[in-house]
Amino acid sequence: MIPVTQPFLPPQEEFQKYLDGIWKRNWLTNMGPLASQLEMELKDHLKLNHLLFVTNGTIAIQMAIKALEISGEVITTPFSFIATTSTIVWEGCTPVFVDIDPNSLCIDAKKIEEAITEKTSAILATHVYGNPCDVVTIEAIAKKHNLKVIYDAAHAFGVEVNGRSIFEYGDISTCSLHATKLYHTVEGGLVITKDPDLLKKLAFIRNFGISGFDSFSELGLNGKNSEFHAAMGLVNLKYISKIHDKRKALAELYDKKLKGLKHFKPAWHIQANDNHAYYPIILESEELLLKLKTEMDKQEIFTRRYFYPSLASALPYLPKLELPITEDIAKRALCLPFYYDLTFEEIELIARLMLRIQNND
Ligand SMILES: *Cc1c(COP(=O)(O)O)cnc(C)c1O
């Protein structure tokens, strides 16, 4: 059996060392020493001035919406994970979907302006598979129309644009550190901003809005994360360059072995590095995708239709809107097995099988 993804696990002894410290201190959560250390090490690693370690990538987006006091309509992408849309709805705002660019698969920045109304207050866009949005155009539009920008950068850990962390773009960027992500803390997330006042507000929001012994400054929630999760993050961070290198080598082998397959890969932002968070392919037709997926399922080689269906046309709590490029891409996008412990031999096997299925022999 080959799963589509599998979490990275470090040697158990290394995690155990941190557990000994936790038992000694008996400090389990509420911004403990390991959580603070993780924030410091991540700032250092990502070359950022400010970030907060939070419960998960979904809470991170909700905190961003709340901190920026966003209301009314939020322009967003229909080609993302459900949390990009559900957080907007959960925060009482209305998602307004704009179609994606057929090459980058991120929101089409050229189509944003025509979706702006007097109710629009923000843009919430996803760096799909870690591939940066057109951040320059989006920033210019936001400035012109006085809109806030949030990036769902759940996939984009380790991506830089023009030598700057992708997390620096927008008013706030959020990341997920879930077990299935490239770098993880089992469950976890990050909220990143360049603005120190906004950071302070986010820190209060993370802790129920408590601002002093008997005072509250914000409508808060519980966005804290634990010492156990921070410990996993600290251990995993020691392996991050090994993780990046292995994923790069695996992706290069897929590229080489899948040359005969009728597909394309998302066009990567020219000023950004690829963090190899996923191995997505867009097949020539949905028919080919279904044929491949069905036959591979039988061999217990699992792929995932990520993202399918379109968030604009498939949610029971929203009116249905069919955006042509998103509908088309969502039908043809498939993520192949891709994780640290995947072997080169397994990739050769997967690629051979896929070509055999495509060519019917
Ligand atoms: C994983 C993911 C999230 C949610 O993150 P969690 O940590 O699982 O809450 C949000 N957006 C995107 C694009 C994701 O892939």
The ligand as a MOL file (V3000), in Angstrom:
LIG
                    3D

  0  0  0     0  0            999 V3000
M  V30 BEGIN CTAB
M  V30 COUNTS 15 15 0 0 0
M  V30 BEGIN ATOM
M  V30 1 C -4.4480 22.4350 5.7240 0
M  V30 2 C -5.0740 23.6860 5.2110 0
M  V30 3 C -5.7930 24.5790 6.0400 0
M  V30 4 C -6.1900 24.2330 7.4440 0
M  V30 5 O -5.1640 23.9960 8.2950 0
M  V30 6 P -5.4040 23.1290 9.6300 0
M  V30 7 O -4.1100 23.2960 10.3470 0
M  V30 8 O -5.6660 21.7260 9.1950 0
M  V30 9 O -6.5590 23.7370 10.3530 0
M  V30 10 C -6.2370 25.7770 5.5020 0
M  V30 11 N -6.0290 26.0860 4.2130 0
M  V30 12 C -5.3710 25.2520 3.3770 0
M  V30 13 C -5.1580 25.6920 1.9710 0
M  V30 14 C -4.9030 24.0160 3.8410 0
M  V30 15 O -4.3040 23.1700 3.0010 0
M  V30 END ATOM
M  V30 BEGIN BOND
M  V30 1 1 1 2
M  V30 2 1 2 3
M  V30 3 2 2 14
M  V30 4 1 3 4
M  V30 5 2 3 10
M  V30 6 1 4 5
M  V30 7 1 5 6
M  V30 8 2 6 7
M  V30 9 1 6 8
M  V30 10 1 6 9
M  V30 11 1 10 11
M  V30 12 2 11 12
M  V30 13 1 12 13
M  V30 14 1 12 14
M  V30 15 1 14 15
M  V30 END BOND
M  V30 END CTAB
M  END
